Amino acid sequence: MTQRRKLVFFTTADPRTDPGALFRAYHFATVAGSAGLEAEVRLAGAAVSATDPTVFDDSELGSDVRQRVAAGADGPFEVSF
């Protein structure tokens, strides 16, 4: 019998001060989901503020994270809080 498991990428980092942690969670969930693996980004604590796109600065990383968060709504993975 084959067991299927879900990859959960968990982050609590505040995206205003550490957007890299959120970027990595969305990046790895996107890669896993695109490869057909069940994946989830789980946001907790201050990371939940990522639901407000205005928390990211206008840097290249901020723009990329905003795009990943928006794409996550229709992405090949689940996002939970």
Number of C-alpha atoms within 10 A of each C-alpha: 3 4 4 8 9 12 16 18 19 20 21 16 20 20 22 16 11 13 21 16 19 24 21 16 19 27 18 17 26 23 14 18 19 14 11 11 17 17 24 24 24 19 22 15 11 13 21 17 18 20 13 10 15 12 16 20 16 11 9 9 14 20 14 15 25 23 13 18 21 13 13 19 11 9 16 19 23 17 18 11 11
